[in-house]
Protein backbone atom coordinates (compact mmCIF):
# COMPACT_ATOMS: atom_id res chain seq x y z
CA UNK A 1 0.00 0.00 0.00
CA UNK A 2 1.53 3.33 -1.04
CA UNK A 3 2.02 6.38 1.18
CA UNK A 4 -1.05 8.23 -0.17
CA UNK A 5 -3.41 5.38 0.67
CA UNK A 6 -1.85 4.97 4.13
CA UNK A 7 -2.29 8.70 4.74
CA UNK A 8 -5.99 8.69 3.78
CA UNK A 9 -6.67 5.64 5.97
CA UNK A 10 -4.79 7.19 8.89
CA UNK A 11 -6.66 10.47 8.51
CA UNK A 12 -10.05 8.79 8.53
CA UNK A 13 -9.19 6.75 11.61
CA UNK A 14 -7.84 9.70 13.62
CA UNK A 15 -10.82 11.89 12.69
CA UNK A 16 -13.27 9.19 13.83
CA UNK A 17 -11.49 8.59 17.14
CA UNK A 18 -11.29 12.28 17.98
CA UNK A 19 -14.94 12.82 17.13
CA UNK A 20 -16.04 9.90 19.34
CA UNK A 21 -14.07 11.26 22.33
CA UNK A 22 -15.68 14.69 21.95
CA UNK A 23 -12.60 16.45 20.68
CA UNK A 24 -12.86 19.04 17.98
CA UNK A 25 -10.84 18.56 14.84
CA UNK A 26 -10.68 20.73 11.83
CA UNK A 27 -11.67 19.25 8.49
CA UNK A 28 -8.54 18.37 6.53
CA UNK A 29 -8.48 18.78 2.85
CA UNK A 30 -7.49 15.62 1.01
CA UNK A 31 -5.74 17.47 -1.72
CA UNK A 32 -2.29 16.06 -2.37
CA UNK A 33 -0.63 19.45 -1.80
CA UNK A 34 -1.86 19.77 1.80
CA UNK A 35 -1.43 16.09 2.61
CA UNK A 36 2.08 16.09 1.27
CA UNK A 37 2.91 19.09 3.46
CA UNK A 38 1.68 17.26 6.58
CA UNK A 39 3.04 13.75 6.02
CA UNK A 40 6.32 12.74 7.57
CA UNK A 41 8.95 11.05 5.51
CA UNK A 42 7.88 7.71 6.97
CA UNK A 43 4.29 8.19 5.74
CA UNK A 44 2.56 9.13 9.02
CA UNK A 45 0.17 12.11 9.17
CA UNK A 46 1.02 14.85 11.65
CA UNK A 47 -1.83 16.16 13.87
CA UNK A 48 -2.55 19.69 12.77
CA UNK A 49 -2.73 22.75 14.97
CA UNK A 50 -4.73 25.82 13.97
CA UNK A 51 -1.65 27.31 12.30
CA UNK A 52 1.34 25.82 10.53
CA UNK A 53 4.92 26.45 11.51
CA UNK A 54 4.91 29.65 9.47
CA UNK A 55 2.02 31.13 11.43
CA UNK A 56 -0.49 30.88 8.56
CA UNK A 57 -3.82 29.15 8.93
CA UNK A 58 -4.02 25.93 6.97
CA UNK A 59 -7.24 24.60 8.47
CA UNK A 60 -10.78 25.43 7.40
CA UNK A 61 -13.60 26.54 9.68
CA UNK A 62 -14.57 25.85 12.39
CA UNK A 63 -11.29 26.54 14.15
CA UNK A 64 -10.40 24.96 17.46
CA UNK A 65 -10.06 27.26 20.44
CA UNK A 66 -6.45 26.43 21.13
CA UNK A 67 -3.81 23.78 20.83
CA UNK A 68 -2.90 21.49 23.70
CA UNK A 69 -5.67 19.83 25.68
CA UNK A 70 -8.72 18.76 23.78
CA UNK A 71 -11.45 21.45 23.94
CA UNK A 72 -14.81 21.97 22.34
CA UNK A 73 -14.83 24.22 19.34
CA UNK A 74 -15.76 27.83 19.72
CA UNK A 75 -19.28 28.38 18.49
CA UNK A 76 -19.82 31.74 16.86
CA UNK A 77 -18.35 34.99 18.03
CA UNK A 78 -17.76 35.65 21.70
CA UNK A 79 -20.49 37.86 23.20
CA UNK A 80 -19.50 41.48 23.20
CA UNK A 81 -19.23 43.17 26.58
CA UNK A 82 -20.80 46.61 26.61
CA UNK A 83 -18.77 49.02 28.73
CA UNK A 84 -20.59 50.39 31.74
CA UNK A 85 -21.13 54.14 31.54
CA UNK A 86 -19.88 56.14 34.53
CA UNK A 87 -22.62 57.41 36.85
CA UNK A 88 -23.90 60.90 36.03
CA UNK A 89 -22.82 63.77 38.26
CA UNK A 90 -25.22 64.70 41.07
CA UNK A 91 -27.93 67.17 40.11
CA UNK A 92 -29.02 70.12 42.23
CA UNK A 93 -26.44 69.25 44.88
CA UNK A 94 -28.24 65.99 45.76
CA UNK A 95 -25.96 63.23 47.03
CA UNK A 96 -27.06 59.67 47.91
CA UNK A 97 -26.74 58.60 51.51
CA UNK A 98 -25.40 55.02 51.82
CA UNK A 99 -27.65 52.75 53.82
CA UNK A 100 -26.52 49.94 56.11
CA UNK A 101 -29.48 47.91 54.85
CA UNK A 102 -28.83 46.78 51.24
CA UNK A 103 -32.57 46.26 50.69
CA UNK A 104 -33.44 49.78 51.76
CA UNK A 105 -33.65 52.31 48.88
CA UNK A 106 -31.13 55.13 48.93
CA UNK A 107 -32.75 58.35 50.07
CA UNK A 108 -31.56 61.67 48.66
CA UNK A 109 -30.09 64.30 50.92
CA UNK A 110 -29.79 68.01 50.38
CA UNK A 111 -26.18 69.08 50.60
CA UNK A 112 -25.14 71.64 53.17
CA UNK A 113 -24.32 74.06 50.35
CA UNK A 114 -27.97 74.39 49.42
CA UNK A 115 -30.04 76.82 51.49
CA UNK A 116 -33.63 77.56 50.54
CA UNK A 117 -34.76 80.24 52.99
CA UNK A 118 -38.22 81.81 52.81
CA UNK A 119 -38.61 85.55 53.34
CA UNK A 120 -42.00 87.21 54.00
CA UNK A 121 -42.10 91.00 53.74
CA UNK A 122 -44.67 93.77 53.34
CA UNK A 123 -48.37 93.17 53.74
CA UNK A 124 -49.26 96.55 55.28
CA UNK A 125 -50.69 98.29 52.23
CA UNK A 126 -54.13 99.87 52.51
CA UNK A 127 -56.75 101.04 50.08
CA UNK A 128 -56.16 104.69 49.02
CA UNK A 129 -59.72 105.49 50.08
CA UNK A 130 -58.97 104.53 53.70
CA UNK A 131 -56.30 107.14 54.49
CA UNK A 132 -53.81 104.56 55.75
CA UNK A 133 -56.28 102.89 58.12
CA UNK A 134 -56.51 99.07 58.09
CA UNK A 135 -60.21 99.13 57.24
CA UNK A 136 -60.09 95.56 55.91
CA UNK A 137 -58.91 94.33 59.33
CA UNK A 138 -61.36 96.44 61.36
CA UNK A 139 -64.30 95.32 59.23
CA UNK A 140 -63.29 91.66 59.51
CA UNK A 141 -62.82 92.03 63.28
CA UNK A 142 -66.34 93.42 63.53
CA UNK A 143 -67.69 90.73 61.23
CA UNK A 144 -69.07 93.10 58.61
CA UNK A 145 -68.22 93.50 54.92
CA UNK A 146 -65.34 95.87 54.20
CA UNK A 147 -67.55 98.17 52.13
CA UNK A 148 -70.04 98.48 55.01
CA UNK A 149 -67.40 99.72 57.44
CA UNK A 150 -65.90 101.94 54.75
CA UNK A 151 -69.31 103.56 54.25
CA UNK A 152 -69.78 103.98 58.01
CA UNK A 153 -66.38 105.60 58.41
CA UNK A 154 -67.13 108.09 55.64
CA UNK A 155 -69.38 109.92 58.18
CA UNK A 156 -66.55 110.24 60.72
CA UNK A 157 -64.50 113.40 61.20
CA UNK A 158 -61.07 112.27 62.36
CA UNK A 159 -58.66 114.49 64.30
CA UNK A 160 -55.83 115.96 62.32
CA UNK A 161 -52.17 115.05 62.76
CA UNK A 162 -52.91 111.75 64.45
CA UNK A 163 -54.18 113.50 67.56
CA UNK A 164 -57.08 112.26 69.66
CA UNK A 165 -60.34 114.07 68.78
CA UNK A 166 -62.18 116.14 71.35
CA UNK A 167 -64.67 114.17 73.51
CA UNK A 168 -67.60 115.82 71.78
CA UNK A 169 -66.25 114.80 68.38
CA UNK A 170 -65.65 111.28 69.64
CA UNK A 171 -69.30 110.90 70.53
CA UNK A 172 -70.40 112.28 67.18
CA UNK A 173 -68.09 109.94 65.33
CA UNK A 174 -69.26 106.92 67.29
CA UNK A 175 -72.88 107.82 66.67
CA UNK A 176 -72.20 108.07 62.93
CA UNK A 177 -70.56 104.65 62.92
CA UNK A 178 -73.29 102.92 64.90
CA UNK A 179 -76.00 104.34 62.67
CA UNK A 180 -74.57 102.14 59.93
CA UNK A 181 -73.18 99.23 61.97
CA UNK A 182 -75.92 98.67 64.56
CA UNK A 183 -78.15 96.80 62.08
CA UNK A 184 -75.27 94.26 61.84
CA UNK A 185 -75.36 93.65 65.60
CA UNK A 186 -72.42 95.88 66.44
CA UNK A 187 -72.59 97.38 69.95
CA UNK A 188 -70.73 100.35 71.40
CA UNK A 189 -68.42 98.19 73.52
CA UNK A 190 -67.68 95.81 70.68
CA UNK A 191 -66.85 98.76 68.42
CA UNK A 192 -64.51 100.22 71.04
CA UNK A 193 -62.73 96.90 71.55
CA UNK A 194 -61.94 96.38 67.86
CA UNK A 195 -61.14 100.04 67.19
CA UNK A 196 -58.70 100.23 70.11
CA UNK A 197 -56.91 97.04 68.99
CA UNK A 198 -56.07 98.57 65.62
CA UNK A 199 -55.57 102.14 66.83
CA UNK A 200 -52.13 103.62 66.06
CA UNK A 201 -50.41 106.97 65.64
CA UNK A 202 -49.18 107.05 62.07
CA UNK A 203 -47.51 110.46 62.43
CA UNK A 204 -45.01 108.98 64.91
CA UNK A 205 -44.21 106.02 62.67
CA UNK A 206 -46.43 103.55 64.48
CA UNK A 207 -48.45 100.80 62.80
CA UNK A 208 -51.35 98.74 63.98
CA UNK A 209 -50.82 95.48 65.88
CA UNK A 210 -49.19 92.97 63.60
CA UNK A 211 -47.32 89.64 63.95
CA UNK A 212 -44.89 88.63 61.20
CA UNK A 213 -45.38 85.22 59.60
CA UNK A 214 -42.61 82.66 59.03
CA UNK A 215 -42.31 79.68 56.70
CA UNK A 216 -39.82 77.10 55.42
CA UNK A 217 -39.35 75.48 52.02
CA UNK A 218 -40.37 71.88 51.39
CA UNK A 219 -37.55 70.32 49.35
CA UNK A 220 -37.74 67.01 47.46
CA UNK A 221 -34.67 65.73 45.60
CA UNK A 222 -33.13 69.17 45.64
CA UNK A 223 -36.23 70.91 44.28
CA UNK A 224 -38.62 73.19 46.18
CA UNK A 225 -42.03 71.51 46.00
CA UNK A 226 -43.96 73.54 48.56
CA UNK A 227 -43.95 75.99 51.46
CA UNK A 228 -44.58 75.00 55.07
CA UNK A 229 -46.09 77.79 57.20
CA UNK A 230 -44.48 77.69 60.64
CA UNK A 231 -46.19 80.86 61.91
CA UNK A 232 -49.26 82.23 60.10
CA UNK A 233 -48.80 85.70 61.60
CA UNK A 234 -51.64 88.24 61.85
CA UNK A 235 -52.50 91.85 61.06
CA UNK A 236 -51.77 91.67 57.32
CA UNK A 237 -53.94 94.18 55.50
CA UNK A 238 -52.60 93.12 52.08
CA UNK A 239 -50.90 90.06 50.62
CA UNK A 240 -47.22 90.04 51.65
CA UNK A 241 -44.37 89.36 49.27
CA UNK A 242 -42.75 85.93 49.58
CA UNK A 243 -39.32 85.13 48.15
CA UNK A 244 -37.22 81.95 48.29
CA UNK A 245 -33.45 82.31 48.23
CA UNK A 246 -31.79 79.71 46.01
CA UNK A 247 -34.94 79.30 43.92
CA UNK A 248 -35.27 82.45 41.78
CA UNK A 249 -37.55 80.77 39.23
CA UNK A 250 -40.30 79.99 41.75
CA UNK A 251 -43.22 82.34 42.41
CA UNK A 252 -44.77 82.01 45.88
CA UNK A 253 -48.22 83.51 46.52
CA UNK A 254 -49.88 83.84 49.91
CA UNK A 255 -53.59 83.71 50.71
CA UNK A 256 -54.86 85.71 53.69
CA UNK A 257 -57.54 84.75 56.18
CA UNK A 258 -59.72 87.29 58.02
CA UNK A 259 -62.07 86.83 60.96
CA UNK A 260 -63.36 88.08 64.32
CA UNK A 261 -60.48 86.51 66.26
CA UNK A 262 -58.14 89.49 66.42
CA UNK A 263 -55.14 87.26 67.22
CA UNK A 264 -55.47 85.49 63.86
CA UNK A 265 -57.24 88.18 61.82
CA UNK A 266 -55.20 88.93 58.69
CA UNK A 267 -53.09 85.76 58.90
CA UNK A 268 -51.61 83.65 56.09
CA UNK A 269 -53.74 80.59 55.50
CA UNK A 270 -51.77 79.08 52.63
CA UNK A 271 -48.84 79.64 50.25
CA UNK A 272 -48.89 78.27 46.72
CA UNK A 273 -45.92 78.06 44.35
CA UNK A 274 -45.54 78.08 40.57
CA UNK A 275 -42.71 78.44 38.05
CA UNK A 276 -41.94 81.69 36.28
C-alpha positions in Angstrom: 0.0 0.0 0.0 1.5 3.3 -1.0 2.0 6.4 1.2 -1.1 8.2 -0.2 -3.4 5.4 0.7 -1.9 5.0 4.1 -2.3 8.7 4.7 -6.0 8.7 3.8 -6.7 5.6 6.0 -4.8 7.2 8.9 -6.7 10.5 8.5 -10.1 8.8 8.5 -9.2 6.8 11.6 -7.8 9.7 13.6 -10.8 11.9 12.7 -13.3 9.2 13.8 -11.5 8.6 17.1 -11.3 12.3 18.0 -14.9 12.8 17.1 -16.0 9.9 19.3 -14.1 11.3 22.3 -15.7 14.7 21.9 -12.6 16.4 20.7 -12.9 19.0 18.0 -10.8 18.6 14.8 -10.7 20.7 11.8 -11.7 19.2 8.5 -8.5 18.4 6.5 -8.5 18.8 2.8 -7.5 15.6 1.0 -5.7 17.5 -1.7 -2.3 16.1 -2.4 -0.6 19.4 -1.8 -1.9 19.8 1.8 -1.4 16.1 2.6 2.1 16.1 1.3 2.9 19.1 3.5 1.7 17.3 6.6 3.0 13.8 6.0 6.3 12.7 7.6 9.0 11.1 5.5 7.9 7.7 7.0 4.3 8.2 5.7 2.6 9.1 9.0 0.2 12.1 9.2 1.0 14.9 11.7 -1.8 16.2 13.9 -2.5 19.7 12.8 -2.7 22.8 15.0 -4.7 25.8 14.0 -1.7 27.3 12.3 1.3 25.8 10.5 4.9 26.4 11.5 4.9 29.6 9.5 2.0 31.1 11.4 -0.5 30.9 8.6 -3.8 29.1 8.9 -4.0 25.9 7.0 -7.2 24.6 8.5 -10.8 25.4 7.4 -13.6 26.5 9.7 -14.6 25.8 12.4 -11.3 26.5 14.2 -10.4 25.0 17.5 -10.1 27.3 20.4 -6.4 26.4 21.1 -3.8 23.8 20.8 -2.9 21.5 23.7 -5.7 19.8 25.7 -8.7 18.8 23.8 -11.5 21.4 23.9 -14.8 22.0 22.3 -14.8 24.2 19.3 -15.8 27.8 19.7 -19.3 28.4 18.5 -19.8 31.7 16.9 -18.3 35.0 18.0 -17.8 35.6 21.7 -20.5 37.9 23.2 -19.5 41.5 23.2 -19.2 43.2 26.6 -20.8 46.6 26.6 -18.8 49.0 28.7 -20.6 50.4 31.7 -21.1 54.1 31.5 -19.9 56.1 34.5 -22.6 57.4 36.9 -23.9 60.9 36.0 -22.8 63.8 38.3 -25.2 64.7 41.1 -27.9 67.2 40.1 -29.0 70.1 42.2 -26.4 69.2 44.9 -28.2 66.0 45.8 -26.0 63.2 47.0 -27.1 59.7 47.9 -26.7 58.6 51.5 -25.4 55.0 51.8 -27.7 52.7 53.8 -26.5 49.9 56.1 -29.5 47.9 54.9 -28.8 46.8 51.2 -32.6 46.3 50.7 -33.4 49.8 51.8 -33.6 52.3 48.9 -31.1 55.1 48.9 -32.8 58.3 50.1 -31.6 61.7 48.7 -30.1 64.3 50.9 -29.8 68.0 50.4 -26.2 69.1 50.6 -25.1 71.6 53.2 -24.3 74.1 50.4 -28.0 74.4 49.4 -30.0 76.8 51.5 -33.6 77.6 50.5 -34.8 80.2 53.0 -38.2 81.8 52.8 -38.6 85.6 53.3 -42.0 87.2 54.0 -42.1 91.0 53.7 -44.7 93.8 53.3 -48.4 93.2 53.7 -49.3 96.5 55.3 -50.7 98.3 52.2 -54.1 99.9 52.5 -56.8 101.0 50.1 -56.2 104.7 49.0 -59.7 105.5 50.1 -59.0 104.5 53.7 -56.3 107.1 54.5 -53.8 104.6 55.8 -56.3 102.9 58.1 -56.5 99.1 58.1 -60.2 99.1 57.2 -60.1 95.6 55.9 -58.9 94.3 59.3 -61.4 96.4 61.4 -64.3 95.3 59.2 -63.3 91.7 59.5 -62.8 92.0 63.3 -66.3 93.4 63.5 -67.7 90.7 61.2 -69.1 93.1 58.6 -68.2 93.5 54.9 -65.3 95.9 54.2 -67.5 98.2 52.1 -70.0 98.5 55.0 -67.4 99.7 57.4 -65.9 101.9 54.7 -69.3 103.6 54.3 -69.8 104.0 58.0 -66.4 105.6 58.4 -67.1 108.1 55.6 -69.4 109.9 58.2 -66.6 110.2 60.7 -64.5 113.4 61.2 -61.1 112.3 62.4 -58.7 114.5 64.3 -55.8 116.0 62.3 -52.2 115.1 62.8 -52.9 111.7 64.5 -54.2 113.5 67.6 -57.1 112.3 69.7 -60.3 114.1 68.8 -62.2 116.1 71.3 -64.7 114.2 73.5 -67.6 115.8 71.8 -66.3 114.8 68.4 -65.6 111.3 69.6 -69.3 110.9 70.5 -70.4 112.3 67.2 -68.1 109.9 65.3 -69.3 106.9 67.3 -72.9 107.8 66.7 -72.2 108.1 62.9 -70.6 104.7 62.9 -73.3 102.9 64.9 -76.0 104.3 62.7 -74.6 102.1 59.9 -73.2 99.2 62.0 -75.9 98.7 64.6 -78.1 96.8 62.1 -75.3 94.3 61.8 -75.4 93.7 65.6 -72.4 95.9 66.4 -72.6 97.4 70.0 -70.7 100.4 71.4 -68.4 98.2 73.5 -67.7 95.8 70.7 -66.9 98.8 68.4 -64.5 100.2 71.0 -62.7 96.9 71.5 -61.9 96.4 67.9 -61.1 100.0 67.2 -58.7 100.2 70.1 -56.9 97.0 69.0 -56.1 98.6 65.6 -55.6 102.1 66.8 -52.1 103.6 66.1 -50.4 107.0 65.6 -49.2 107.1 62.1 -47.5 110.5 62.4 -45.0 109.0 64.9 -44.2 106.0 62.7 -46.4 103.5 64.5 -48.5 100.8 62.8 -51.4 98.7 64.0 -50.8 95.5 65.9 -49.2 93.0 63.6 -47.3 89.6 64.0 -44.9 88.6 61.2 -45.4 85.2 59.6 -42.6 82.7 59.0 -42.3 79.7 56.7 -39.8 77.1 55.4 -39.4 75.5 52.0 -40.4 71.9 51.4 -37.5 70.3 49.4 -37.7 67.0 47.5 -34.7 65.7 45.6 -33.1 69.2 45.6 -36.2 70.9 44.3 -38.6 73.2 46.2 -42.0 71.5 46.0 -44.0 73.5 48.6 -44.0 76.0 51.5 -44.6 75.0 55.1 -46.1 77.8 57.2 -44.5 77.7 60.6 -46.2 80.9 61.9 -49.3 82.2 60.1 -48.8 85.7 61.6 -51.6 88.2 61.9 -52.5 91.8 61.1 -51.8 91.7 57.3 -53.9 94.2 55.5 -52.6 93.1 52.1 -50.9 90.1 50.6 -47.2 90.0 51.6 -44.4 89.4 49.3 -42.7 85.9 49.6 -39.3 85.1 48.2 -37.2 81.9 48.3 -33.5 82.3 48.2 -31.8 79.7 46.0 -34.9 79.3 43.9 -35.3 82.5 41.8 -37.6 80.8 39.2 -40.3 80.0 41.8 -43.2 82.3 42.4 -44.8 82.0 45.9 -48.2 83.5 46.5 -49.9 83.8 49.9 -53.6 83.7 50.7 -54.9 85.7 53.7 -57.5 84.7 56.2 -59.7 87.3 58.0 -62.1 86.8 61.0 -63.4 88.1 64.3 -60.5 86.5 66.3 -58.1 89.5 66.4 -55.1 87.3 67.2 -55.5 85.5 63.9 -57.2 88.2 61.8 -55.2 88.9 58.7 -53.1 85.8 58.9 -51.6 83.7 56.1 -53.7 80.6 55.5 -51.8 79.1 52.6 -48.8 79.6 50.3 -48.9 78.3 46.7 -45.9 78.1 44.4 -45.5 78.1 40.6 -42.7 78.4 38.0 -41.9 81.7 36.3 
